[in-house]
Amino acid sequence: MANAQQMYAPADKKASRETRALFYSMQRLLGAGVMFGHHDDTAYGVGWRFEADRSDVKSVTGSYPSIYGWDLARIEHDSIHDINGIAFKLQKQLVKDAYERGGINTFCWHMDNPANGKTAWDTTGNTIKDLISGGIYHDAYVQYLDRAADYLKELKGKNGEAIPLLFRPFHELTGSWFWWGKKQNTPEEFKALWQFTIDYLRNNKKLHNLLIVYSAADFDSEAEFLERYPGDDYVDFIGFDNYCTKSVAGYQTKLDKRLGILDVIATSHHKLACLPETGYVQIPQADWWTKVLLPTMLQHKISYVMAWRNGNVNHYYVPYPNQVSADDFVKFFNSHQVIFQSRLTPLSVYGKPNLGK
């Protein structure tokens, strides 16, 4: 377990008290196990949508996950709903609910292309050079940030404190499928956009409740992972997204190698390592949780792992009751090497027993 001498401070020198408490707590919990998360967990699942207090993770294990993933996508247009059809009003409440029970919220952002209004998957040109300072769509990008910041400012606890958030912008940045991907811009351009974004949210919008997650996709070396790294002042967590597809053995080998690279970088840069997105669609292997994911992640020092969303009966990444891997998922939960919501309280995470009460 990390001791006081090894504690890393948040990159934001003005981070709020609750945000600092969360970051220190996640470091202390490193010796207790890996936190488990699920994207859009309490909003919908296989065969249900928007039912109070429901969660596929909870239906199988009896506990919510400890990490709750959400998406800001569509907030840039002042939309009522996010990219997956969740009303932002509901999302806001679910974020608050997770916080009140001692859970941790993380946001990605499948931001539409500010240069042309097309989706995040539009890769028709070098968008970033048009968004950074001096770019012809810089003002449009700032407007997107303003709308996101206005929404994030509404996420407060019962005592009016800003809820700490793990903010994961420009995820899978080493891939080539988003407008911010590596084939669409230079490393220098990407770093400039990242630094401007974080500086703007911190300094202009006064958001000091964000812990920043730098999340890559494919990489095979330390140099490749760090090629677009914006600097230690702009990052708190480092990680990558890695999915299991046709070859389970290949996934396990690649995951182990990349987590090993992450171990080295996290130590040298004083950051926390994580696996922000992973999973095996439909989880067809009955013992995947305890024979593939668990032993691999336990060989490394990572703070959390998050499975992707349960969109429908053909697209899900955690089991629902009676799914083929459900029993193994319960073993995964009972291993005591993985931390679900049942092991977290506002006291253990945010440092104060009456926080938000």
C-alpha positions as CSV (number, residue, x, y, z in Angstrom):
1,M,0.0,0.0,0.0
2,A,1.2,3.5,-0.8
3,N,2.6,5.5,2.1
4,A,2.6,9.2,2.7
5,Q,6.1,9.6,1.2
6,Q,4.9,8.1,-2.1
7,M,1.7,10.1,-2.5
8,Y,1.4,12.0,-5.8
9,A,-0.4,15.3,-5.8
10,P,-3.0,16.2,-8.5
11,A,-1.7,18.0,-11.5
12,D,-4.0,20.9,-10.9
13,K,-2.3,22.9,-8.1
14,K,-5.7,24.4,-7.2
15,A,-7.6,21.0,-7.0
16,S,-10.5,21.1,-4.6
17,R,-10.4,19.4,-1.2
18,E,-12.6,16.6,-2.3
19,T,-10.7,16.1,-5.5
20,R,-7.4,15.9,-3.6
21,A,-9.0,13.5,-1.2
22,L,-10.2,11.3,-4.0
23,F,-6.8,11.2,-5.7
24,Y,-5.0,10.3,-2.5
25,S,-7.6,7.7,-1.6
26,M,-7.2,6.0,-5.0
27,Q,-3.5,5.8,-4.3
28,R,-4.1,4.3,-0.8
29,L,-6.4,1.7,-2.3
30,L,-3.8,0.4,-4.7
31,G,-2.7,-2.1,-2.2
32,A,-6.3,-3.3,-1.5
33,G,-7.3,-4.2,-5.0
34,V,-8.3,-2.9,-8.4
35,M,-11.5,-0.8,-8.6
36,F,-14.0,-2.1,-11.1
37,G,-16.2,0.2,-13.3
38,H,-18.9,0.0,-15.9
39,H,-19.9,2.6,-18.5
40,D,-23.5,4.0,-18.2
41,D,-24.1,1.3,-15.5
42,T,-27.2,2.7,-13.8
43,A,-28.8,4.2,-16.8
44,Y,-29.6,1.1,-18.8
45,G,-28.7,-2.5,-19.4
46,V,-29.7,-5.6,-21.3
47,G,-33.5,-5.5,-21.5
48,W,-34.1,-2.4,-19.5
49,R,-33.6,1.4,-19.6
50,F,-34.0,4.1,-17.0
51,E,-35.2,2.1,-14.1
52,A,-34.5,3.4,-10.7
53,D,-31.7,1.7,-8.7
54,R,-31.1,-0.8,-11.4
55,S,-27.7,-2.1,-12.7
56,D,-26.7,-5.3,-14.5
57,V,-23.6,-5.4,-12.3
58,K,-25.8,-5.1,-9.2
59,S,-28.3,-7.7,-10.5
60,V,-25.5,-10.3,-10.8
61,T,-23.2,-9.4,-7.8
62,G,-25.5,-7.5,-5.4
63,S,-23.3,-4.5,-5.6
64,Y,-22.9,-1.5,-7.9
65,P,-19.5,-1.0,-9.5
66,S,-17.1,1.5,-7.9
67,I,-16.4,3.4,-11.1
68,Y,-19.3,4.9,-13.1
69,G,-18.5,5.9,-16.7
70,W,-20.4,8.6,-18.6
71,D,-20.2,10.5,-21.9
72,L,-20.4,14.2,-22.5
73,A,-21.2,13.7,-26.2
74,R,-23.9,16.0,-27.5
75,I,-23.6,18.5,-24.6
76,E,-21.6,20.6,-27.1
77,H,-24.8,21.2,-29.0
78,D,-26.9,21.9,-25.9
79,S,-28.7,18.7,-26.5
80,I,-31.2,17.3,-24.0
81,H,-29.8,13.8,-24.4
82,D,-26.3,12.3,-24.6
83,I,-25.0,10.1,-27.4
84,N,-26.6,7.0,-25.9
85,G,-30.0,8.6,-25.4
86,I,-29.6,9.4,-21.7
87,A,-31.2,12.7,-20.7
88,F,-28.5,14.9,-19.3
89,K,-31.0,15.7,-16.5
90,L,-31.0,12.0,-15.6
91,Q,-27.3,11.6,-16.1
92,K,-26.7,14.5,-13.7
93,Q,-28.8,12.7,-11.0
94,L,-27.1,9.4,-11.6
95,V,-23.7,11.1,-11.2
96,K,-24.8,12.6,-7.9
97,D,-26.3,9.3,-6.7
98,A,-22.9,7.5,-7.4
99,Y,-21.0,10.2,-5.5
100,E,-23.3,10.1,-2.5
101,R,-22.7,6.4,-2.0
102,G,-19.0,6.9,-2.3
103,G,-18.6,5.9,-6.0
104,I,-16.3,7.5,-8.5
105,N,-17.5,9.2,-11.8
106,T,-15.5,9.4,-15.0
107,F,-16.4,11.1,-18.2
108,C,-15.2,10.6,-21.8
109,W,-16.4,12.8,-24.6
110,H,-17.2,11.6,-28.1
111,M,-17.2,15.2,-29.2
112,D,-18.6,16.0,-32.6
113,N,-16.1,17.6,-35.0
114,P,-16.2,21.4,-34.2
115,A,-14.9,22.2,-37.7
116,N,-17.8,20.7,-39.6
117,G,-20.4,19.4,-37.1
118,K,-19.9,15.8,-38.2
119,T,-19.4,13.0,-35.7
120,A,-16.3,12.1,-33.6
121,W,-15.6,9.5,-36.2
122,D,-15.1,12.1,-39.0
123,T,-11.5,11.8,-40.1
124,T,-11.7,13.7,-43.4
125,G,-9.0,16.3,-42.5
126,N,-6.6,17.8,-39.9
127,T,-9.2,19.3,-37.6
128,I,-6.9,20.0,-34.7
129,K,-4.8,22.7,-36.5
130,D,-8.1,24.6,-37.0
131,L,-9.0,24.4,-33.3
132,I,-5.9,25.5,-31.5
133,S,-5.2,29.2,-30.9
134,G,-5.2,31.0,-34.2
135,G,-7.2,28.3,-36.0
136,I,-10.3,29.2,-38.0
137,Y,-12.6,27.1,-35.8
138,H,-11.0,28.0,-32.5
139,D,-14.0,30.0,-31.4
140,A,-16.4,27.1,-32.2
141,Y,-14.2,24.8,-30.1
142,V,-14.3,27.2,-27.2
143,Q,-18.0,27.3,-27.4
144,Y,-18.1,23.5,-27.1
145,L,-15.9,23.8,-24.0
146,D,-18.1,26.5,-22.5
147,R,-21.2,24.3,-22.9
148,A,-19.4,21.3,-21.3
149,A,-18.1,23.4,-18.5
150,D,-21.5,24.9,-17.7
151,Y,-22.9,21.3,-17.4
152,L,-20.0,20.0,-15.3
153,K,-20.4,23.0,-12.9
154,E,-23.9,21.7,-12.2
155,L,-22.6,18.4,-10.8
156,K,-22.5,19.2,-7.1
157,G,-23.0,17.3,-3.8
158,K,-25.6,18.0,-1.2
159,N,-23.4,20.6,0.5
160,G,-22.8,22.4,-2.8
161,E,-19.3,21.0,-3.3
162,A,-18.1,20.2,-6.9
163,I,-18.2,16.5,-7.4
164,P,-14.7,15.2,-8.3
165,L,-14.5,13.7,-11.8
166,L,-12.0,11.6,-13.8
167,F,-12.1,13.5,-17.1
168,R,-10.8,11.5,-20.1
169,P,-10.6,13.7,-23.2
170,F,-9.5,12.6,-26.7
171,H,-9.5,8.9,-25.7
172,E,-7.9,6.3,-27.9
173,L,-5.7,9.1,-29.2
174,T,-3.1,6.7,-30.8
175,G,-5.8,5.3,-33.0
176,S,-7.0,6.7,-36.3
177,W,-10.8,6.4,-36.0
178,F,-11.5,9.8,-34.3
179,W,-10.9,13.3,-35.6
180,W,-8.2,13.7,-32.9
181,G,-6.5,10.5,-33.9
182,K,-2.8,10.3,-34.8
183,K,-3.2,10.1,-38.6
184,Q,-5.1,13.4,-38.6
185,N,-2.6,15.6,-36.9
186,T,1.0,16.0,-35.6
187,P,2.1,15.2,-32.0
188,E,2.8,18.9,-31.5
189,E,-0.7,19.9,-32.7
190,F,-2.3,17.3,-30.4
191,K,-0.3,18.4,-27.4
192,A,-1.2,22.1,-28.0
193,L,-5.0,21.2,-28.2
194,W,-4.8,19.1,-25.0
195,Q,-2.9,21.8,-23.1
196,F,-5.2,24.5,-24.2
197,T,-8.3,22.4,-23.3
198,I,-7.1,21.7,-19.8
199,D,-5.8,25.2,-19.2
200,Y,-9.1,26.7,-20.4
201,L,-11.2,24.4,-18.1
202,R,-9.0,25.1,-15.1
203,N,-8.1,28.8,-15.5
204,N,-11.0,30.2,-17.5
205,K,-13.9,28.1,-16.3
206,K,-12.5,27.5,-12.8
207,L,-13.1,23.7,-12.8
208,H,-10.8,22.4,-10.1
209,N,-12.6,19.1,-9.6
210,L,-11.1,17.3,-12.6
211,L,-8.5,14.5,-12.5
212,I,-7.2,14.1,-16.0
213,V,-6.9,10.7,-17.7
214,Y,-4.6,10.3,-20.7
215,S,-6.0,7.2,-22.5
216,A,-4.3,5.7,-25.6
217,A,-5.3,2.9,-27.9
218,D,-2.6,0.7,-29.6
219,F,1.0,1.1,-28.7
220,D,4.0,-1.2,-28.5
221,S,6.7,0.8,-26.7
222,E,7.1,3.5,-24.1
223,A,8.2,6.0,-26.8
224,E,5.1,5.3,-28.8
225,F,2.8,5.8,-25.8
226,L,4.5,9.1,-24.8
227,E,4.7,10.5,-28.4
228,R,1.6,12.7,-27.8
229,Y,1.8,13.0,-24.1
230,P,1.0,16.6,-23.2
231,G,3.2,16.8,-20.0
232,D,2.9,15.9,-16.3
233,D,1.1,19.2,-15.5
234,Y,-1.8,18.1,-17.7
235,V,-2.3,14.4,-16.6
236,D,-3.2,12.5,-13.4
237,F,-3.9,9.0,-14.8
238,I,-2.4,7.2,-17.7
239,G,-4.1,4.3,-19.4
240,F,-5.3,2.7,-22.7
241,D,-8.4,1.1,-24.1
242,N,-8.0,-2.6,-25.0
243,Y,-10.7,-5.0,-26.0
244,C,-10.8,-8.8,-26.3
245,T,-12.0,-9.9,-29.7
246,K,-11.4,-13.1,-31.6
247,S,-8.2,-14.2,-29.9
248,V,-8.5,-14.4,-26.1
249,A,-4.9,-15.5,-25.8
250,G,-3.8,-12.6,-28.0
251,Y,-5.7,-10.1,-25.9
252,Q,-4.2,-11.4,-22.7
253,T,-0.7,-11.3,-24.1
254,K,-1.1,-7.7,-25.5
255,L,-2.8,-6.5,-22.3
256,D,0.0,-7.9,-20.2
257,K,2.7,-6.3,-22.3
258,R,1.0,-2.9,-22.4
259,L,0.3,-2.9,-18.7
260,G,4.0,-3.6,-18.2
261,I,4.9,-0.6,-20.2
262,L,2.4,1.4,-18.2
263,D,4.0,0.3,-14.9
264,V,7.3,1.9,-15.9
265,I,5.8,5.1,-17.2
266,A,3.5,5.6,-14.2
267,T,6.4,5.2,-11.8
268,S,8.7,7.6,-13.6
269,H,6.0,10.2,-14.2
270,H,4.3,9.9,-10.8
271,K,0.9,9.0,-12.3
272,L,-1.7,6.4,-11.6
273,A,-2.2,3.6,-14.2
274,C,-5.6,2.4,-15.3
275,L,-7.5,0.5,-17.9
276,P,-10.3,2.9,-18.8
277,E,-12.1,0.7,-21.4
278,T,-12.0,-3.1,-21.8
279,G,-14.2,-6.1,-22.2
280,Y,-15.3,-9.0,-24.4
281,V,-18.5,-8.4,-26.3
282,Q,-21.2,-10.8,-25.2
283,I,-18.6,-12.5,-22.9
284,P,-18.9,-16.0,-24.6
285,Q,-16.1,-17.6,-22.4
286,A,-17.7,-18.7,-19.2
287,D,-14.6,-18.2,-17.1
288,W,-13.2,-15.1,-18.8
289,W,-13.3,-12.9,-15.7
290,T,-11.2,-15.1,-13.4
291,K,-9.0,-16.8,-16.0
292,V,-8.3,-14.0,-18.4
293,L,-8.9,-10.5,-17.0
294,L,-8.2,-11.0,-13.3
295,P,-4.9,-12.8,-13.4
296,T,-3.5,-10.4,-16.0
297,M,-4.5,-7.2,-14.3
298,L,-3.2,-8.4,-10.9
299,Q,0.3,-8.7,-12.3
300,H,0.4,-4.9,-12.6
301,K,-0.3,-1.9,-10.4
302,I,-3.4,-0.3,-11.8
303,S,-6.0,1.7,-10.0
304,Y,-9.1,0.8,-11.9
305,V,-10.5,-1.1,-14.8
306,M,-13.7,-0.2,-16.6
307,A,-15.9,-2.4,-18.8
308,W,-17.8,-0.8,-21.6
309,R,-21.5,-0.4,-21.7
310,N,-24.4,-2.9,-21.9
311,G,-26.3,-1.4,-24.9
312,N,-28.5,-4.3,-25.9
313,V,-28.8,-8.1,-26.1
314,N,-26.1,-8.2,-28.8
315,H,-23.8,-5.5,-27.4
316,Y,-22.8,-5.9,-23.7
317,Y,-19.6,-6.2,-21.8
318,V,-20.7,-7.3,-18.3
319,P,-23.0,-10.2,-17.6
320,Y,-26.7,-9.9,-16.7
321,P,-28.5,-12.6,-14.7
322,N,-28.1,-16.1,-16.2
323,Q,-25.6,-14.9,-18.9
324,V,-23.0,-17.6,-19.5
325,S,-20.2,-15.7,-17.5
326,A,-22.5,-14.6,-14.7
327,D,-21.3,-17.2,-12.2
328,D,-17.7,-16.4,-12.9
329,F,-18.3,-12.7,-12.6
330,V,-19.6,-13.4,-9.0
331,K,-16.3,-15.2,-8.4
332,F,-14.5,-12.2,-9.8
333,F,-16.5,-10.0,-7.4
334,N,-15.8,-12.3,-4.4
335,S,-12.1,-12.5,-5.1
336,H,-11.4,-9.5,-2.7
337,Q,-8.8,-8.4,-5.2
338,V,-11.4,-6.3,-7.1
339,I,-13.1,-3.4,-5.5
340,F,-16.8,-2.8,-6.1
341,Q,-19.1,-0.2,-4.6
342,S,-19.8,-2.5,-1.6
343,R,-16.3,-1.8,-0.4
344,L,-16.4,2.0,-0.8
345,T,-18.0,4.7,1.3
346,P,-17.8,8.5,1.2
347,L,-15.4,8.2,4.1
348,S,-13.1,5.7,2.4
349,V,-13.0,7.7,-0.9
350,Y,-13.6,11.4,-0.2
351,G,-12.1,11.5,3.3
352,K,-15.1,12.7,5.4
353,P,-18.0,10.7,6.9
354,N,-20.6,13.5,6.5
355,L,-19.4,14.6,3.0
356,G,-22.4,15.4,0.9
357,K,-24.8,14.4,3.6
